[in-house]
């Protein structure tokens, strides 16, 4: 039996309740496309059967699989190049000068998907700031999707993905070809760690970060959730650190964040 309007309403509300992501009714077709393989693996004939099982709330593994399948995982190496140029030319040199090599510089790639953003930052540091790369840099990537975290750990990417935004010279310098995939170099992998975390939940951080990249993810959340996330991020950032959002995003907490416009890129510092 085909899915009904109430089935789609249930699925949107289910995703919102589990991940706080908003899915617009105009994109209901995404459920069929993204949940097709999951339904096949569970021998389900359609969304109506999946909804029936979810309504029973008796299978937490299935529930998490549905949430992960509906998570947006759009990413690429050096996505929005202007932001990485700002890191190279201004934000990283400022941090290095302030810390003077006295403490490890810690960066958080929030909603890191399959790791391209974290590894792009690692490449910038390796290429342009080798004096700190070997001893005092840590990049943490977090994502709600366990499969994306696994892929980030593996550091292996098909040709289509390395062809998106990654300069050829960096591909040859920091990747090794293995059949149809390219594997990230050990010296980049050593700078990065990945964890499964839900950005909408409070994240316990034992040490604060010097820089946080949380780009192209806030607009998937309701405004109240955005405020809570930005409050948590504020608590996780060093007083002299920076926050980078996506080019079409802005802080909904002006009392906590000071916008700084640098050329075409806006970044934020904690008030």
N, C-alpha and C positions, 0 to 999 in steps of 0.2 A: 504494500500500500504506500503511495507517495506521501512525503512529509506534508504536514498541514501547517497553517500559519501559527497554530499554538505550539507545534514542535519547534519551529524556528524561534519563537519567543522564549520557550524554555531554554533552548541552547544558548541564546544570547545572555539570558539571565544567569545561566549556569556558569558561563565563562566569566561574567562580571563578578559573580560571588566568589569564584576560586582564584582569579588572577587580578581582578579589578580592571581588566581591559574592556574597553567599550567597542562593540561591533555594531556598526550601523545596519539597520534593516535592508538598506540598498545593496548590501554585500552578503546577503544570505546564501548566495550561490557558493561562497567560499566553504561552507560546511560540507557540501557534497565533495568538492575538489580535495579539501585537506583531510577529510575523514575517510575517504574511500579505502585507502590501504588498511587503516585501522579496522574498519568494518569487515573487510575481506579476511583479515587475520583472525577475527572472532566469529567468522561464518555468519555474519549478519547480512540481511538482504536489503536493508535501507536505513535511512535516518530514523524512521518511525520506530524500528526495532531498537536502535541505539538509545533513543530517547526513553523508551520503556524501561530499559535496563538502568539508565541513569536515574530515573525517577525512584527506583527502588533503593538507591544509595547504599548498595551492598557490595560494591567492588571498587575500593579506593585506587587500585592499580589502573583500572579502566578509566576512572575519573581523571587521574593525573595524565594519562595518555591522551585523553581528549583535550585537556588544557594545553599540553605541550604541542599537539598537532595544530592548534589554532593560534599559537604564538607567532607573531610576525618576526621573521628572521632575515629581513633584507639587510645585507651588508656587503662591503667590498673593501679591498685594500685601498688605503689612502682616500677613503670616501670624503668628499669635500676637501680638496687639496689645500684650500686657503687656510683651513684650521691647522693643518700640519705645518704649513709655512709659518704661522703664528707661533706654534710650539717651538719650531727650530730657531726662529729669529729673535723671539722675545721671551716667551714664558719659561722655557727650559734654561736659557742663560741666566735669567733672574733668579730662579730657584737655586741653581748651582752656585751662583755668587753668594746668595744668602746663607746657604748651608755650609759653604766652605769645606765640603768633604767631611763634615763632622757627624753626619747622620745619614742613614739610608733614605734616599728619595723614594717615596711610595706613591704609586698611581693606581687609580681604580677605573677600569673600563666597565661601566655599568650597562647591563643588557648587551653583553659582548658577543652574543650569537656564537658563530663558529670560530671566533678568535682573530679575525682579520684586523680589527681596530687595535687590539693589544699588540699584535705582532708588527703592525705598521709603526706604532709608537716605539717599539723595541728597535726597529730598523733605524728610525730617526736618531735614537740615542747611540746606537752602535756606530753609525756613520759619522755623526757630527760631534758626539761627546764621548769618545772612547775612554777618556780619562776616568769616567765614573761608571762605565758599563760593567766592568768586571767585579766591582767590589761594593757598590752602593746604590743599586737600583732594584726595585721590586714592582712588578706590574701584576695586579690582581684583576682577573676578568670574572664576572658573575653573570649567570643567565638562569632563567626559570626552567629552560628546556634541557633535560638531561642528555639528550642526543647531541645537542649543540655543544654542550660542555665536553662530551666525549670527543667530538670532532676537533674542538679547540686543543684538547690535550694531545691528540694524535698529530696535529699540525700537518695534515696531508690534504692537498687541495687538487681537484681536477683542473685540467687546462682552462676550461671556461672561466673558473674563478680567479686563477692567477692572471688571466688576460684582462680582468676588470680592474683597472686603476694601478696595477703594479708595474713600475718601469722595468724594462728588460734588463737593465744593468743590475737592479736589485734582485730580480729573479735569478740571474746567473750567479750573483754573489752569495745569496742567502738561502737558496733552495737546491735540492738535488732531485733530479728526475728519476722516478721509479715507475716504469710502464706508462700508464696514462695519468699518473698523479705526480705532484711535486711535493716534496717533504721539506719542512722548515729546518734550518740549520740548528745544531745543538746550542750554539752560542746565543741564539734568539730564544729558544725554548727555555734556557736557563734563567732568563729574566722574567718569565711569565708563569703564573699559576692560575688555574681556573677552578671555580666552585659553582655548584648549583645553589642559587639563592633567588628568592622572590623579591623583586625590587619594592613591591608594595608593602612588604612587611618590614618591621624594624630589624636592621642588620647589626648584630653585635660586632663592633670593630675595636680591637684591643689597642691598635695604634692608629693615629690619624693619618690621612692621606695629604700629600702635597699638591696633587692635581687629580681632578675627577673628570672623566669624559662620560657624559650621560646624554648621548646625542640621538635624536630622532626616535625617542621612546615616550616622552612625557605626553605627547598628544593622544596617545592611546588610552589615557586614564582620565577619569572625571576630575574636575577641578579640585575637589576636596582631597582626592588621593594625590594629585600633583602637589598640593600644599604639604601633605604629610611626608611625601617623598623628599621634597626640598628641605623640609625641617630636619629629616634624618641625615640627608647629605650634608647640611650645614654643620651638624654635630660631628660628622665624620671627617671634616676638612680642617687642616691647619689654618690658624688665623691669617697667615700670609699666603695661603694656597689659592688655587683658581678652579673654577668650574666652567666646562665647555658644554653648552647645549647644542642642539641641531640648529641649522641656519634659519629655520622657520619657527623656532620655539623661543619662548621667553619665560622668565621667572614670574610665577604668580604670587611670590612672597617678596614684595619690594622692601619690606622692613628688614629682611634678612640678607638680601643680595644687592650689591652695587654693580650695575652694568658698566662695562668699559668697552667702548667702541674703538677698535684698532683696524683701520682700513675697512675691509668688507666683513670683518669678523667681530662679533660681540662675545665677550667672555664675562664672567662674574667673579667678584671677590666677596668674601663674607663681610657683612657690616659689623 
